[in-house]
């Protein structure tokens, strides 16, 4: 199967109740031949409206971090563990919420083949939920970010702080961890490049 076929199937998915209220499935975008894939948790309001990953405030911060790391969106592939927005509608006005285990599990039928088709050398999990999904269940983002871990879906995986978390932590005297995000993206890219070169030699 090719990535476009998988995307077409994902766009009409009704495997969990998130499909009932979504505007768009946010499948992923970027260079499917890139050695580096960034995987976040799930789409928010802006992503649901546009069908694109990381386009709200957090996405703008991620773009800035990519640029500071010498990269651009077009050089990597970006997706989420869950492809539809998880929101609480109980007040009538949707509030983002973390996806449930069932929702995350239902979406693995898209995420795992997607990673399989891209076959990245390095996966950079953006935020703890993604790391818990793809690296290990008890992942501690503040202690274990920036470290290399074995991963079933790439040669190695790392995790970085989520831009939303950084935005919440930022103060006039603190970048909230933005520098760490840039550093982790740089390290993930360097590792991905090295692994790609090594594979090309064989």
Kinemage of the C-alpha trace (Angstrom):
@kinemage 1
@onewidth
@group {chain A} dominant
@subgroup {mainchain}
@vectorlist {calphas} color= white
{ca unk a 1} P 0.000 0.000 0.000
{ca unk a 2} L 1.151 3.542 -0.609
{ca unk a 3} L 0.729 6.475 1.784
{ca unk a 4} L -1.958 8.165 -0.340
{ca unk a 5} L -4.093 5.010 -0.227
{ca unk a 6} L -3.735 4.827 3.545
{ca unk a 7} L -4.669 8.511 3.815
{ca unk a 8} L -7.799 7.987 1.679
{ca unk a 9} L -8.922 5.173 3.980
{ca unk a 10} L -8.145 7.148 7.139
{ca unk a 11} L -10.177 10.133 5.903
{ca unk a 12} L -13.394 8.081 6.076
{ca unk a 13} L -12.598 6.214 9.313
{ca unk a 14} L -15.438 5.650 11.792
{ca unk a 15} L -13.578 3.300 14.150
{ca unk a 16} L -14.274 5.440 17.235
{ca unk a 17} L -16.735 8.111 18.334
{ca unk a 18} L -14.319 10.974 17.533
{ca unk a 19} L -15.415 10.581 13.907
{ca unk a 20} L -18.917 11.843 14.798
{ca unk a 21} L -17.886 15.422 15.534
{ca unk a 22} L -14.721 15.966 13.523
{ca unk a 23} L -14.478 18.485 10.686
{ca unk a 24} L -11.346 16.940 9.191
{ca unk a 25} L -9.136 13.924 9.738
{ca unk a 26} L -5.600 15.220 10.337
{ca unk a 27} L -3.533 12.521 8.664
{ca unk a 28} L -0.088 14.140 8.498
{ca unk a 29} L 2.106 16.160 6.152
{ca unk a 30} L 5.668 16.823 5.094
{ca unk a 31} L 8.273 14.751 3.287
{ca unk a 32} L 7.372 11.034 3.440
{ca unk a 33} L 10.979 10.237 2.467
{ca unk a 34} L 12.395 12.163 5.427
{ca unk a 35} L 14.502 10.194 7.905
{ca unk a 36} L 12.783 12.075 10.755
{ca unk a 37} L 9.117 11.909 11.768
{ca unk a 38} L 7.645 14.128 14.502
{ca unk a 39} L 4.618 12.588 16.226
{ca unk a 40} L 2.357 14.676 18.471
{ca unk a 41} L -0.683 13.624 20.501
{ca unk a 42} L -3.692 14.742 18.477
{ca unk a 43} L -5.287 17.642 16.618
{ca unk a 44} L -6.867 20.644 18.335
{ca unk a 45} L -9.398 23.136 17.032
{ca unk a 46} L -7.178 24.757 14.346
{ca unk a 47} L -5.990 21.379 13.116
{ca unk a 48} L -9.546 20.021 12.960
{ca unk a 49} L -10.598 23.045 10.876
{ca unk a 50} L -7.671 22.867 8.433
{ca unk a 51} L -6.889 19.139 8.354
{ca unk a 52} L -3.217 19.999 9.008
{ca unk a 53} L -1.091 19.028 12.045
{ca unk a 54} L 0.381 21.669 14.367
{ca unk a 55} L -1.059 24.873 12.898
{ca unk a 56} L -2.285 26.692 16.037
{ca unk a 57} L -0.122 28.590 18.545
{ca unk a 58} L 1.734 25.420 19.487
{ca unk a 59} L 2.334 24.712 15.807
{ca unk a 60} L 3.768 28.185 15.242
{ca unk a 61} L 6.170 27.587 18.116
{ca unk a 62} L 7.131 24.218 16.625
{ca unk a 63} L 7.780 25.880 13.243
{ca unk a 64} L 10.009 28.443 14.974
{ca unk a 65} L 11.919 25.644 16.743
{ca unk a 66} L 12.378 23.769 13.446
{ca unk a 67} L 13.790 26.899 11.815
{ca unk a 68} L 16.172 27.501 14.737
{ca unk a 69} L 17.314 23.892 14.387
{ca unk a 70} L 18.109 24.616 10.722
{ca unk a 71} L 15.090 22.767 9.357
{ca unk a 72} L 11.652 23.450 7.917
{ca unk a 73} L 8.366 21.578 7.897
{ca unk a 74} L 9.051 20.444 4.325
{ca unk a 75} L 12.177 18.554 5.449
{ca unk a 76} L 10.444 16.345 8.035
{ca unk a 77} L 7.136 14.501 8.307
{ca unk a 78} L 4.660 15.550 11.008
{ca unk a 79} L 1.674 13.569 12.271
{ca unk a 80} L -0.199 12.686 15.476
{ca unk a 81} L -0.950 9.467 17.357
{ca unk a 82} L -4.673 10.272 17.047
{ca unk a 83} L -5.975 11.680 13.754
{ca unk a 84} L -9.253 13.293 14.943
{ca unk a 85} L -9.768 15.995 17.549
{ca unk a 86} L -10.648 14.770 21.040
{ca unk a 87} L -12.910 17.319 22.731
{ca unk a 88} L -15.364 17.502 25.595
{ca unk a 89} L -18.688 18.795 24.289
{ca unk a 90} L -20.588 18.658 27.607
{ca unk a 91} L -20.837 22.460 27.926
{ca unk a 92} L -21.844 22.920 24.284
{ca unk a 93} L -18.500 24.618 23.562
{ca unk a 94} L -15.838 22.034 22.753
{ca unk a 95} L -12.801 21.909 25.054
{ca unk a 96} L -9.765 19.893 23.985
{ca unk a 97} L -9.142 16.803 26.100
{ca unk a 98} L -6.607 13.974 25.952
{ca unk a 99} L -7.730 11.064 23.743
{ca unk a 100} L -8.891 8.004 25.705
{ca unk a 101} L -6.979 4.715 25.563
{ca unk a 102} L -9.740 3.296 23.317
{ca unk a 103} L -9.466 6.238 20.894
{ca unk a 104} L -5.677 5.974 20.814
{ca unk a 105} L -5.888 2.229 20.235
{ca unk a 106} L -8.466 2.623 17.444
{ca unk a 107} L -6.132 5.063 15.665
{ca unk a 108} L -3.138 2.743 15.740
{ca unk a 109} L -4.596 1.076 12.615
{ca unk a 110} L -3.533 4.303 10.817
{ca unk a 111} L -0.480 5.377 12.792
{ca unk a 112} L 1.451 2.096 12.669
{ca unk a 113} L 1.079 1.482 8.888
{ca unk a 114} L 1.788 5.198 8.318
{ca unk a 115} L 5.107 4.900 10.180
{ca unk a 116} L 5.746 1.600 8.392
{ca unk a 117} L 5.346 3.199 4.952
{ca unk a 118} L 7.516 6.218 5.815
{ca unk a 119} L 10.099 4.012 7.590
{ca unk a 120} L 11.830 6.872 9.443
{ca unk a 121} L 15.274 6.413 10.966
{ca unk a 122} L 14.239 8.487 14.005
{ca unk a 123} L 10.859 9.258 15.561
{ca unk a 124} L 10.705 12.385 17.715
{ca unk a 125} L 7.707 12.120 20.042
{ca unk a 126} L 6.389 15.620 20.725
{ca unk a 127} L 5.048 15.505 24.279
{ca unk a 128} L 4.498 12.760 26.855
{ca unk a 129} L 1.349 11.089 25.401
{ca unk a 130} L 3.115 10.356 22.126
{ca unk a 131} L 6.164 9.010 23.988
{ca unk a 132} L 3.914 6.781 26.137
{ca unk a 133} L 2.291 5.473 22.959
{ca unk a 134} L 5.455 4.831 20.927
{ca unk a 135} L 8.353 4.444 23.389
{ca unk a 136} L 7.079 3.040 26.705
{ca unk a 137} L 3.962 3.318 28.832
{ca unk a 138} L 5.605 4.889 31.889
{ca unk a 139} L 7.645 7.502 29.988
{ca unk a 140} L 8.653 10.526 32.112
{ca unk a 141} L 8.954 13.489 29.761
{ca unk a 142} L 10.804 15.854 32.115
{ca unk a 143} L 13.410 13.192 33.026
{ca unk a 144} L 13.695 11.241 29.772
{ca unk a 145} L 13.331 13.824 27.012
{ca unk a 146} L 16.338 14.081 24.727
{ca unk a 147} L 17.459 10.478 25.360
{ca unk a 148} L 17.556 7.773 22.680
{ca unk a 149} L 15.276 4.766 23.118
{ca unk a 150} L 14.793 1.562 21.137
{ca unk a 151} L 11.627 1.704 19.072
{ca unk a 152} L 9.655 -0.800 17.058
{ca unk a 153} L 8.798 1.715 14.326
{ca unk a 154} L 12.192 3.375 13.674
{ca unk a 155} L 15.872 2.760 14.367
{ca unk a 156} L 15.552 4.926 17.467
{ca unk a 157} L 13.088 7.271 19.145
{ca unk a 158} L 13.379 10.344 21.355
{ca unk a 159} L 10.925 12.693 22.985
{ca unk a 160} L 10.776 16.475 23.282
{ca unk a 161} L 8.632 18.837 25.332
{ca unk a 162} L 5.305 19.705 23.713
{ca unk a 163} L 5.065 23.301 22.402
{ca unk a 164} L 1.770 23.725 24.332
{ca unk a 165} L 3.604 22.908 27.569
{ca unk a 166} L 6.381 25.370 26.654
{ca unk a 167} L 3.830 28.137 25.965
{ca unk a 168} L 2.304 27.571 29.418
{ca unk a 169} L 5.731 27.680 31.107
{ca unk a 170} L 7.056 30.785 29.355
{ca unk a 171} L 7.755 33.845 31.554
{ca unk a 172} L 9.620 37.094 30.906
{ca unk a 173} L 12.684 35.469 32.527
{ca unk a 174} L 12.220 31.952 31.083
{ca unk a 175} L 11.859 30.468 27.606
{ca unk a 176} L 9.718 27.696 29.131
{ca unk a 177} L 11.910 24.994 27.605
{ca unk a 178} L 11.976 26.353 24.039
{ca unk a 179} L 15.775 26.011 23.905
{ca unk a 180} L 15.457 22.354 24.900
{ca unk a 181} L 12.954 21.746 22.094
{ca unk a 182} L 15.351 23.245 19.531
{ca unk a 183} L 18.200 21.153 20.956
{ca unk a 184} L 16.142 17.933 20.825
{ca unk a 185} L 15.060 18.580 17.219
{ca unk a 186} L 18.708 19.185 16.259
{ca unk a 187} L 19.835 15.965 17.944
{ca unk a 188} L 17.017 13.942 16.402
{ca unk a 189} L 17.846 15.294 12.927
{ca unk a 190} L 21.595 14.641 13.304
{ca unk a 191} L 20.910 11.062 14.423
{ca unk a 192} L 18.467 10.570 11.534
{ca unk a 193} L 21.025 11.869 9.019
{ca unk a 194} L 23.782 9.618 10.400
{ca unk a 195} L 21.547 6.535 10.329
{ca unk a 196} L 20.401 7.331 6.778
{ca unk a 197} L 24.023 7.694 5.617
{ca unk a 198} L 24.988 4.442 7.322
{ca unk a 199} L 22.112 2.600 5.597
{ca unk a 200} L 23.020 4.129 2.232
{ca unk a 201} L 26.540 2.676 2.519
{ca unk a 202} L 25.276 -0.894 2.922
